[in-house]
Amino acid sequence: MGLLFRAIEEDEPGPKWSGLFSQYRDAYLTWWAREGVAVRPTYMEGLQALRQHMPELVSLYEQLVSLAGGGDREARFLSFYCPPRYLSGCSQAIWPGDKPLLVRNYDYNPYAIDAVLLKTGWQGRGVMGMSDGLFGLVDGMNDDGLAVSLTFGGRQEVGAGFGVPLILRYVLQTCSTVPEAVKVLARVPCHMSYNVTVLDAARRFATAYLAPDRPAQITHAAVATNHQERVEWRSHARLTATVERERYLLQRLTLHTEPEDKFIRAFLRPPLYSLAFDRGFGTLYTTTYRPAEGRMEVFWPGREWVQRFSQFAEEQTYIAYPQAVGTGF
C-alpha cells in the first residue's frame, strides 16, 4: 500500500482548500458519523464551544464552513467539538543541542491521514504543518518560530472537549512563545488524553499532558510517547511499546549530545520507527521543526522534503509502505 503526500500553499481560505475538502468530504463525514449522527454535538453546540474557548477562530471557522458547502454535517465536523475517539502512536523529542529542534514520528492508521503538508497565511499568521481534517494539525510551526506536535496520551477516558488537532491549530494561530502556548493548552478542553510538546525560537519548551477528566499538567519533559506520567492503559502500552520508546529517547538525551543528523536518523529506525501497519500504528512520516530558521523537513526512508516559510515548494511524492500480513492493505 502507499500514500500520495502533497505540499500545498494557500494564503487565504480559497479554491485549493475547498477542492481538498471536496476530495475528502465523504471519508470525513463517514468517520464523523460512525457512531450515529445524533451522538455528535449540534451545529450550535460546536459554535458556542468555539465562541467560548477559541473566539479568535470563529470567523476562520465560518469561512471554512462556507467553502465546505455550508451544510450542517460539514459545520459540525469542522468544529472538531466532541469528535469520535481516535488513537495514534507517535514519538517526539527535543534535541538536547544548542539549537531549537523538535523531531517526531507520526504513527497512525494509513487510511485515516490527510497526507497534506499545508502552508497557510490565515488571519495574517503564517503556519505550515501536517493537516488533519484540513483545519486541524497534528504537528506544525508558525512564522513567529513556535512549533508544536502531539502524541496520544494512553488513556481511554473521553469527555466534552475539542479534538486535539484543532487545539494545535489554535495555538499556532494565536501564540508566539511557549509561555503563551502553555496558557492556551491549560485552559482549552480536550476530548481525549494527548501529550502536546511546544518549542519556540528561544529554545524554551514544554510538554502539556491534556486530559478530559482532570486539569492539564504542564511539564518540562523533552520526550513524549504514548503515556503521561505513568502507564494507565497497559494493553495499549504493550501494543505500542510506549515505555520502551520513551526509555530509548531518554537514554539518547542523557548521554553526550549527539549531532543533530544522527539524532534525526534514530527516528527512522526501530524502536522508534514502526512497521505495525496491521495494528494501525505504522510510522507514516518523520518531521523536524527548526523554529529559529523557519524551516521544517519531512522524512521517509530514502526520501526527504525541506520546506521553509521563505521558500515553500508545492510538490507531491508517493510513499510505499510495507505490506501488512492479513490486513488486506
N, C-alpha and C positions, 0 to 999 in steps of 0.2 A: 504494500500500500504506500501511498505517498500524499504529500500536500503541496499545493502551489502557494508559496508565500509571496505577498505583494507589498511593496513600499509605495504609499500614496500620500500626496501632499495636497491640501486644500485649505487655504487660509480661513475662509468663512464657510459655514454650512451651505452646501450647494449641490450641483448635479452629481459630483463624484460620490459624495456621501449618500445621496438619495439612490444612486444606482447600486451602490454596495448593499444598502438596506434592502432594496428590491430583490437582490440575489439571495439574501439570507432570510428574508421575511418568513417564509413557510417553516424553515427549520427553527428559527427563534420562537415563533408563536406555538409551534407544536410542543417544544420543550417547556415553554412557559405554562401551557395549559395541560400538562401531562397528568396532573392530579385533579383536573377539573377546573373550569373557569371560575366557578363560584367560590373556590377556596382562596383565590388571589384577591388582593385588595382592589377596590373600585378605583376608577379614574380620580375621583375627588379625594379619596383617602391617600393615594400616591401624591397628588398635587399638594395637598395640605401638609404631608410629611416633608416634602421638598421645601415648601414655604417656611416651615418651622426650623428645619435643620440645615438646609443648604439654600438659603434665599438667593444667593448670588447666581445660582444655576438655573433659576426658574425661567428666565427669558430664553436662555440657550435651550433648555428642555422644550419649551413651546415651539421654537424654531425647528428642532429636530422632529418633533411630533408632526408638524405640518409637512415637512419634507418626506416623512414616512407614510403620508397619506391621510393623516388626521383621524384615523379610526380609533375606536375605544380600546381594542386589544393592543394596538401598537402603542398607544399612550400609556397604558398600564404596564406594558413590558418595559418601556423606556424610562419609567420612573425608578426602576430597579428596587422598588419597595416590596419587601417580603416575597422574594422570588422563590422558586423551588430550591431544595437542597442541592448543593454541588460540592464535590470533593476534588482536591488536587494533591499532588505530591509536593515537589519543589524543594530546592535548597538555595540559600542565598548567604552571602558573607561580604563583609567589608575588608578589603585588602589592608594588612597592617603597615604598609609602607607610608611614605610621607605625602603621597598624592591621594586625593579622594577618588576611590574606585569601588564601585559596587558590582559584584558578579552574581549571576543567578542562573539556575536551571529551571525551566518550566516543564514540569512533568504532569501530563494530563491525558485525557481521552482524545485521540486524534480526530474523532468525529464531532468534537464539541469545541473547536477553536476557530476564531475568525481567520487566523493566519494572515493578518493585516498589520503592518507597521504603518501607523498613521501619524502624519505630522500636520498639526493644525495651528491656526492663529486665532482661535475662537476668543471673543471678548478681549482682543488685543494681547493675549498671552500665548507665546509660542510653547507648544507642547509636542513631544514626539514619544511614542511608545507603542507597545503591542496591545491592540484593542480587544475588547470583549463587549459584545453587543453593540459595537460601533459608537458607544457613548462612554462606556467604562474602559478601564485599562488594567492589565494585570502587572505591568511594570512600565515605567516611563520617567521622563525628565522634562523640566521646563527651562525656559531661556533665562531664568534667574539663577540656574545652577542647583536646583533641588531635584533629587532623584528619589524614586520610591518603588518598592517591589513587595509582593505578597507571597506568603506560603499558607497552606491550610494549617489550622491550629490544633487538629487532632482531638476534637470534642464533638459529640453528637447533638448537643443542645441546639435548638432553633428557636428564635424569638422574633419580636417585632423590630425591624430594622432594615437597612439597605444592604443590597448585595455589595460586597467589598470593592468590586471594580469601579463602581460609581464613586465610592469614597476616595479611591486613589485619584480619579479624575478631579474631584472637588479639591483635594489637597494641592494638586499641581496647578489648577486654575486660580487658586486664591492665596497660596502661600509662597514665600521666597526662601525661608530658612527652616532649619529643623525645629527651633523653638516655636515658630508659628505652626508648623505641621503637627507637632505633638498635642497642641491645644485642640486642634480640629479632631484628631484621632481620639482624644479623650472624651469628646462630647457627642460625636455623631454616632447614633446606634447602628450596630452591625448585626445582620440577621443570623450569622453563624460565627464560629471562632476562627480568627485568622491572625497571623503574625505579619505585621507591616513594618518594614525597615525603611528608614529615611536617611538620606545623606545629602549634605549641602557642599557648596564650593569651598567653605572654610574647614571642611572635613569634620564638622560636627555630625554625629549620627545617633540614632536611637532605634529601638525596636519596640513597637506597641503590641501588646497581647490583647486583641479585641475579643469580646465575647458578648452574647446576647443576654446573659443571665447574671453578670457581675461587672463591676466597673473595669474599664480598660486599665491595664497596667503598663506604665512606661518604663522601659529598661534601657540599659546601656549595652545590651547584648549585640555583639558584632556578627553573630551567626544565628540563623533561623532555619529550622527544618519543619517537621510536622507534629510538634507538640509544643506546649508552652513551658511553664516552669518544671512540670513533671508530666509523665505519661499518664493520661486519663482514659484513653481508648486503646486498650492493649492489643486487640486483634488488628486494628488499623496500624498501630506502631510496628507490629511484626511484619505486616504486609508491605509496608513502605520502608522498613529499615531506618526509621527516623532517628533513633538513638545512635545507631552505627554511623550514619552520615554526619550527625552533629559532632560526635567524638572525632571523626576524621578531620572535619574542618577546624575544630578547636585545637587539635594537635598541630595543624599547619600554622595556625595563628600564634601558638605559644612557643614554637621553635624559632630559630633565626628567621628573619624576614627574607622570604624568597623573592626573586624577581617577579614582577607582575605577570609576565607572559607565562611563566611556569605555574603561577597560582591559577591563572585562567585555564591553562591546559588541564589542570586537575579536574575541572568540571566536565571535561569531555571524556573522562574515563571512569569506570567503576571505582569506588562505590557510589559516586555522585551521579554519574551518567547511568540512566536506567533503560533497559530494553523490555520492561514489563508492560508491553502494549496490550497483552491479553488480559491484564488486570486494570487497564485504564491509567497507568502511571508511567508510561514511557516518556523519556526526555524528548520533547518536541523541538526545543532550541535552547541555546545558551545566550544570555545577553550580558554586556558590560555597559556601565554608565560612568562617564567621566565628567562630573559636574563642572570642574574648573576649566574644561576645554570645550564644553558644549558638544560633546562627541559621545556616540554610542557605537557598539559593534554587536552584530548578531552572528553567532557561530553555529555551524553544524559540522560534523566530521568531514574535513576536506574542503569546507566552503566557509566564506565569511563575507558579511556586508559591513561596510563602515559608513556611518551617516553622521552628519553634523548639522547644527542649525544653520550654519553659514553655507553649507554645501550639501543639500539633500537630493539624492538621486531617486527618481521614481523607477523602480525596476521590479523584476519578479524572478523567482527561482523555484524549481521543482525539487523537493526533497523526498527521496525514497527511504522508507523505514523498513527494518527487518520484518519478515513475515512472522506473525504470531501464530503459533500452532493452535489449531482448534477453535479459532475465533471467527473465521470467515473473512478476515481482512484481505 
